[in-house]
Amino acid sequence: MSTEDRNVSTEDDASTPTRDGRELSRHEVRQVRSEQLKRALALTGLSTIWPGIGLLRTRRKWLGVVLALGAAVTAIVLGFVLFSGGVLAGAAKFATKRGLISLLVLVAIGALVWISGILLTAKETSGRRWTSKMRWALRGFTMLMVLIVAVPAVQAVRYVTVTRSAFDKIFTDRYEGRGGPARGPGTGSDPWKSVPRVNMLLLGSDAGTDRYKQRTDSMMVVSIDTKTGDTTLISIPRNLQKVPFPKNNPMHALFPKGYDCPERGGAGAECMMNGVWIEADNNKDKFPADEANPGLDTTREVIGEIVGLHIDYTAVIDMSGFQQLVDAMGGVYITVPGPPPGIPIGGKVVNGYVVPGSITGYIAPGYQKLNGRNALWYARSRVAGTDDDRMRRQRCMVNALVSQTDPFKMVTKFTGIMEAAGQNIRLDVPQDELPAFAELVDRMKSGNSRTVNVTDSVKHYNPDFAKIRSMVKTAINTPHDPKAPKAGATASTSSPTTSSSPTTSSPTTEPSSKSTSVKPVTDTAQHC
């Protein structure tokens, strides 16, 4: 007799199973207990698929009803929040301070309740007179089911924790001592109902870890019509001279006629737009004691004067971190302008000439997916052409990134995106206003994208700021055109380009002005 048979016989001596008043044989006993094990495994599995479902076929059925209905109500509420108004806007609701805490509590408690339901189902369906082998089979299966629920829950908690850590670094306070507060969204179904336009300044630099003491490498104003989603992109030339300081800024007393070198004894090329940040930081003692970042604030105020717009929000992006961010997002699709060999990677200019051997490669012309490194050089390379060419590419990059934001893909790369953003982005948008801004991004995808061609129309060394403001006003007052190319539209890869291949024998310069047929205001997609 086998060990299993002896065990069954011993148990049968104490309590022999019967069926229709007839004692079961050992074979029938084994069949009954095998069916009991299958039933236990099935019900435990059902409680894993949906909380409490397996308990409905046990004496704890009312507890199963409570768990199942509670899970259903929670799922319906979460689904409504997530999908009402768009996935991006819905997800942003969980990105607020309260939303992140609520999500953390919900995941933690929900996982514990779900796991408890699995364990209770296994306990309620386990036979008292099972063999040791059968008991361990159910225990092992139950442990596997617990892991199926616990592992995603732990990952979700990790996502929330990473997000909170990144947001603590990303979001900063906007100084409102001068110029007044930002025009922020309200509440209700349309948070932008009372705000017809919002203006954001994007600043890029190579500052690394000390990004609050820096020379800005790229500056762009993004002006958004909150009703139509129409976006106006205005690139500010880094070598723009005589830029105006607002009268209420302490720097105005030093440069009443604009940031002009003769006023400081002829400081050469230092007196350009990209030197404003450092100039203000070097005169920090002239600013209020409670102003943490006079360089950032002054840069924002000067650019507001140049374009004639109130800058509501500012995003500062470390350009080297931009590479990490694009990689974390999985790359970006864009049309690289020609002619061959394409856009140089690297390159150093000394006295107007490209240093031999400093160019390490090229980004070939054509529509393609760029990784972080190539996307960075696409946006910043200026060895082959002018500063105008570079700023056009930067506007195209912003256009592409806005249009290619995919919430579902971002989930799979979430941790990398958050870590890269936390290290390299500073944003003075209040965190609790993220849902409204996510909704605005959705509107931008269906709106027109226009470019104000400042560098094609204004001399850098003696700019006509009234003309710039007039161009900006024309762009933002242009009516919405439903037939115009949408954000992210890509020009034909055979489109002509003004860029030229770099050489080491010809000087590379950035002219302060150039005669061109480019209109003051154009559709961004036309040159992307």
Number of C-alpha atoms within 10 A of each C-alpha: 5 7 9 14 14 12 15 21 16 12 15 17 10 9 10 16 17 12 8 6 7 9 13 16 15 17 10 14 19 17 12 14 17 14 12 17 20 14 16 23 21 16 24 30 21 19 27 25 16 17 27 32 25 31 27 18 15 14 11 15 15 14 16 23 17 14 20 22 16 15 18 14 11 14 12 12 11 15 13 12 18 18 13 12 15 13 19 22 24 21 19 22 21 22 22 19 15 13 16 20 16 13 16 20 13 14 18 16 13 17 20 16 16 23 24 16 26 29 19 19 30 24 15 17 23 20 15 7 14 18 16 10 10 17 15 12 12 20 17 12 16 23 13 14 20 22 14 14 17 17 12 13 19 14 11 16 19 14 18 21 16 18 20 19 14 21 22 13 15 21 17 16 11 21 18 11 12 12 16 11 14 18 17 18 19 14 11 9 9 13 18 22 13 13 14 12 18 22 21 22 23 19 22 23 22 17 18 16 11 9 19 19 20 21 20 25 19 22 23 20 24 22 26 25 23 25 16 19 23 25 29 26 29 27 25 22 22 19 21 20 24 20 25 22 26 21 11 12 19 19 22 15 13 14 19 14 13 19 26 22 17 11 14 12 8 11 11 11 13 17 23 20 26 24 21 26 22 21 21 23 20 13 14 18 11 13 16 11 8 9 14 16 17 27 24 24 21 23 24 24 21 21 23 22 18 21 23 16 18 20 24 22 22 22 17 21 24 23 24 17 23 21 20 23 24 21 20 22 23 18 21 19 18 25 24 24 29 21 17 13 15 21 29 24 21 16 19 15 16 9 9 14 17 21 15 12 11 14 17 9 15 16 20 17 17 18 17 15 15 21 19 22 16 22 24 21 21 25 21 23 21 26 27 21 20 20 21 23 20 23 26 20 24 23 23 28 22 18 26 21 18 15 18 16 16 13 13 11 11 16 13 13 14 17 19 18 21 22 18 20 23 22 18 25 23 22 20 18 21 15 19 16 18 19 22 22 21 20 22 22 20 19 19 24 21 17 24 27 31 28 27 25 24 26 26 18 21 20 16 23 16 13 20 13 18 12 16 22 18 13 21 25 15 14 23 21 11 13 11 15 12 11 7 15 19 22 27 23 19 20 18 14 17 13 13 11 13 10 18 17 14 21 15 16 10 10 15 21 16 17 15 20 17 14 8 8 8 10 12 20 20 16 21 27 22 17 20 25
